[in-house]
Amino acid sequence: MADSSSLDDSFKKPHVILGPHLGHQEVERINLELEQVLTQFPNEQSISVANLAQFISHNLGYEDVNELEDGLQGDFVEFLRALPTVVIEERALTEQQQKQKDEESSGKGKQAAPMYRNEERYMRTFVKKAPEPDEDDLRPMRLICRIRTTEDLWRVCLKSQEARAEIPELEFEVGADGARKVDAVYNHISSAVFNLGTHVREGFCDGMENADEYKIKLMETCVALNVLLDVEHPWTWIITDPSGKSTFRPMEGVEVVYLDEPGASESKLGYENLGLYTTPEFIGLLGEEGGEFSDMLKEAKAAKS
């Protein structure tokens, strides 16, 4: 298994863009709009990044592309390069387009194809939907991503509609919910913390049998997940997908178990530390590290006692 220090440099900048400064809800909003725009084009048809950025900026209420990139705190093209759902292409202008560009620059011609920031004079960047894998090539699989440094959190994880995600060390699972989710691992976890916290804050547990104990368990899970995001303790992010459509970008260092191979269902790969962080000793060590949920947890335990 390759460690995170060996990750291709071309992926490191997108991982910064998908970092904790960009909340999971905003990433999801941009991804959904991106997919919505691309569905308007045939699978093999490309759209220029310049036009795509303008479409998304307008549809999401940004004043212009610069404001969109302010929101991303980075370059839109680098954001696209981080996503496994699209393909980026660099193309040279045709001779006719180059002539049109020269005439535009001299003030003698009509506007040529729009440029995106940092594009070379006679080059344009295009994007299209990544091709769907051949159904005959899809195999049920388990993807094992071992989180050892904070950089590992910025891998982009495509979790398909049929897939479930696990953190074995916490015996924590996010089930298949019928919706595809494309996001950094960090934001997958942040989304889970937000959803669990909503159950506690909005009183969804009230009226349940043993509601207080259930709320304490939820808050302990939120605290533990927040602590894992600091990566002071190694842990494992596992995607089990019967459809075979899930993936990571980059895939380098991700271990794959194909579940249709003999003996695969008995494989413990990825589950070596099952339940390691569920012990009372570990929960007791969390202390003040779990953000707002640490205080909520203390209050709930005090009220229960």
C-alpha positions in Angstrom: 0.0 0.0 0.0 1.3 3.4 -0.9 1.4 6.1 1.7 -0.2 9.5 1.2 3.3 11.1 0.6 3.5 9.2 -2.7 0.2 10.6 -4.1 0.6 12.2 -7.5 1.2 16.0 -7.1 -1.5 16.7 -9.7 -4.1 15.6 -7.0 -2.8 17.6 -4.1 -4.1 21.0 -5.2 -7.7 19.8 -5.7 -7.5 18.2 -2.3 -6.7 21.6 -0.8 -9.7 23.0 -2.6 -11.9 20.3 -1.2 -10.6 20.9 2.3 -12.4 21.9 5.5 -12.8 25.5 4.5 -15.4 24.4 1.9 -18.4 23.0 3.7 -19.9 19.8 2.4 -23.2 21.4 1.6 -21.6 23.9 -0.8 -19.5 21.2 -2.5 -22.7 19.1 -2.9 -24.6 22.1 -4.3 -21.9 22.8 -6.9 -21.6 19.1 -7.8 -25.4 18.8 -8.2 -25.5 21.8 -10.4 -22.5 20.5 -12.4 -24.3 17.2 -13.0 -27.5 19.0 -13.9 -25.7 21.1 -16.6 -23.9 18.2 -18.1 -27.1 16.1 -18.4 -28.2 18.6 -21.0 -25.5 17.4 -23.3 -25.0 14.0 -25.0 -22.5 11.8 -23.1 -19.7 12.3 -25.6 -20.2 16.0 -26.1 -17.8 18.4 -24.4 -18.5 21.9 -23.1 -15.8 24.6 -22.7 -14.8 25.2 -19.1 -15.3 28.9 -19.7 -19.0 28.4 -20.6 -19.5 25.8 -17.9 -18.2 28.2 -15.2 -20.5 30.9 -16.4 -23.5 28.6 -16.4 -22.8 27.4 -12.9 -22.1 30.9 -11.6 -25.3 32.2 -13.0 -27.5 29.3 -11.9 -26.1 29.3 -8.3 -26.4 33.0 -7.9 -22.8 34.0 -8.0 -22.1 37.4 -9.5 -19.5 36.1 -11.8 -16.8 33.3 -12.2 -14.4 35.2 -9.9 -17.0 35.0 -7.1 -17.5 31.3 -7.8 -13.8 30.8 -7.4 -13.8 32.9 -4.3 -16.3 30.5 -2.9 -14.1 27.5 -3.9 -11.0 29.3 -2.7 -9.3 27.9 -5.7 -9.3 27.4 -9.4 -12.5 25.9 -11.0 -10.5 23.7 -13.3 -8.5 22.2 -10.5 -11.8 21.6 -8.7 -13.1 19.7 -11.8 -9.8 17.7 -12.0 -10.6 16.3 -8.5 -13.9 14.8 -9.5 -14.1 11.2 -10.9 -17.4 12.1 -12.7 -15.9 14.3 -15.4 -13.1 14.2 -18.0 -10.9 17.2 -18.8 -9.6 17.8 -22.3 -7.1 20.3 -23.6 -7.6 21.2 -27.3 -5.8 23.5 -29.7 -7.9 26.0 -31.7 -8.4 25.3 -35.4 -6.6 27.6 -37.8 -9.9 29.4 -38.5 -10.5 29.9 -34.7 -6.9 31.1 -34.3 -7.5 33.7 -37.1 -10.7 34.8 -35.4 -8.9 35.1 -32.1 -6.2 37.3 -33.7 -8.8 39.5 -35.4 -10.7 39.9 -32.1 -7.4 40.9 -30.3 -6.8 43.5 -33.0 -10.3 44.9 -32.6 -11.2 44.0 -36.2 -13.3 40.8 -35.7 -16.2 39.5 -33.7 -15.7 37.8 -30.3 -13.9 34.4 -30.5 -14.6 31.4 -28.3 -14.4 32.6 -24.7 -11.2 32.0 -22.8 -10.9 30.7 -19.2 -8.4 32.1 -16.9 -4.8 30.7 -17.4 -5.7 29.2 -20.8 -3.0 29.7 -23.4 -3.8 31.9 -26.3 -4.6 29.1 -28.8 -5.7 26.4 -26.4 -9.1 25.7 -24.8 -10.1 23.5 -21.9 -13.2 21.3 -22.2 -15.1 19.0 -19.9 -17.5 16.2 -20.4 -19.1 13.4 -18.4 -16.9 10.5 -17.6 -18.0 7.5 -19.6 -20.1 5.0 -17.7 -18.2 1.7 -17.2 -19.3 -1.3 -19.3 -21.9 -3.3 -17.2 -20.0 -6.5 -18.1 -16.9 -5.0 -16.4 -18.6 -4.1 -13.2 -18.0 -6.4 -10.2 -19.1 -6.2 -6.6 -16.3 -4.9 -4.5 -15.0 -3.5 -1.3 -12.7 -0.4 -1.5 -10.4 0.1 1.5 -8.9 3.5 2.1 -6.6 3.7 5.1 -6.5 7.2 6.7 -3.1 7.9 8.0 -2.6 11.7 7.4 -4.9 14.6 6.9 -4.1 14.5 3.2 -5.8 11.2 2.9 -9.1 13.0 3.9 -9.0 14.9 0.6 -9.3 11.9 -1.6 -12.6 12.3 -3.5 -14.9 9.4 -2.8 -17.7 8.5 -5.2 -20.2 6.5 -3.2 -22.8 4.9 -5.5 -26.5 4.6 -4.9 -26.1 1.0 -3.8 -23.0 1.4 -1.7 -22.5 1.6 2.1 -19.6 3.2 3.9 -18.0 2.0 7.1 -15.5 3.0 9.7 -14.7 -0.4 11.4 -12.8 1.1 14.3 -16.0 2.8 15.4 -18.4 0.1 14.1 -20.0 3.0 12.3 -21.9 2.7 9.0 -23.5 5.0 6.5 -26.0 2.8 4.6 -27.0 2.8 1.0 -29.6 5.6 0.6 -30.4 5.4 -3.1 -28.4 8.6 -3.9 -25.0 8.9 -5.5 -22.6 11.1 -3.4 -19.3 12.6 -4.7 -17.3 14.4 -2.1 -14.0 14.4 -0.2 -13.8 11.8 2.5 -13.6 14.7 5.0 -17.0 16.0 3.8 -18.6 12.5 3.8 -17.8 12.3 7.5 -18.8 15.9 8.2 -22.1 15.2 6.6 -22.6 12.2 8.8 -21.8 14.3 11.9 -24.3 17.0 10.8 -27.1 14.4 10.3 -26.5 12.7 13.6 -26.3 16.1 15.4 -29.6 17.1 13.8 -31.2 14.1 15.4 -30.0 15.2 18.8 -30.7 19.0 18.4 -34.2 18.6 16.8 -35.3 16.1 19.4 -35.9 13.3 16.9 -35.0 10.8 19.7 -37.6 12.2 22.2 -40.3 9.7 23.0 -38.2 6.7 22.1 -37.6 4.0 24.7 -34.2 4.7 26.4 -34.1 8.0 24.5 -31.4 9.5 26.9 -29.1 6.6 26.4 -29.6 6.7 22.6 -28.8 10.5 22.5 -25.6 9.9 24.5 -24.6 7.2 22.0 -25.2 9.5 19.1 -23.2 12.3 20.7 -20.4 9.9 21.5 -20.3 8.9 17.9 -20.2 12.6 16.8 -17.4 13.3 19.2 -15.4 10.3 18.0 -16.0 11.2 14.3 -14.8 14.7 14.9 -11.7 13.4 16.6 -11.0 11.0 13.7 -11.0 14.0 11.4 -7.9 15.3 13.2 -6.2 12.0 12.2 -4.4 11.8 15.5 -5.4 8.1 15.4 -5.3 6.0 12.2 -8.6 4.6 10.9 -10.2 3.1 7.8 -12.9 4.2 5.4 -14.5 1.3 3.6 -16.9 1.4 0.7 -18.8 -1.9 0.0 -20.6 -1.7 -3.3 -22.5 -4.6 -4.9 -22.9 -2.5 -8.1 -19.1 -1.9 -8.5 -19.7 1.7 -9.5 -18.0 3.4 -6.5 -14.4 4.8 -6.8 -11.9 7.1 -5.3 -9.7 9.8 -7.0 -6.9 9.1 -6.8 -7.2 5.3 -6.5 -3.5 5.0 -5.7 -3.1 3.3 -2.3 -6.7 2.1 -2.1 -7.0 -1.6 -1.6 -9.7 -3.5 -3.6 -11.4 -6.8 -2.7 -13.6 -8.2 -5.4 -16.5 -9.9 -3.7 -17.3 -12.3 -6.5 -14.0 -14.1 -6.0 -13.8 -17.4 -4.0 -13.4 -16.7 -0.3 -13.8 -12.9 -0.6 -16.9 -12.8 1.7 -14.7 -14.2 4.5 -11.9 -11.7 3.9 -11.1 -9.5 7.0 -9.0 -7.1 5.0 -9.9 -3.6 6.3 -11.4 -4.9 9.5 -8.2 -5.7 11.4 -9.1 -3.1 14.0 -12.8 -3.7 14.2 -14.2 -1.9 17.3 -10.9 -0.5 18.4 -12.3 2.9 19.2 -15.6 1.8 20.8 -14.1 0.9 24.2 -14.9 3.0 27.3 -11.2 3.8 27.6 -11.1 5.4 24.2 -14.4 7.3 24.6 -13.1 8.6 28.0 -9.9 9.9 26.3 -11.9 12.1 23.9 -12.1 14.9 26.5 -12.5 18.3 24.9 -11.6 17.2 21.4 -15.0 16.6 19.9 -16.1 20.2 19.4 -19.6 21.3 20.5 -20.6 17.7 21.0 -18.2 17.3 23.9 -20.1 19.9 25.9 -23.4 18.4 24.9 -22.2 15.0 25.9 -21.1 16.2 29.3 -24.4 17.9 29.9 -26.4 14.8 28.8 -24.4 12.5 31.0 -24.7 14.9 34.0 -28.5 15.1 33.5 -28.8 11.3 33.3 -26.8 10.8 36.5 
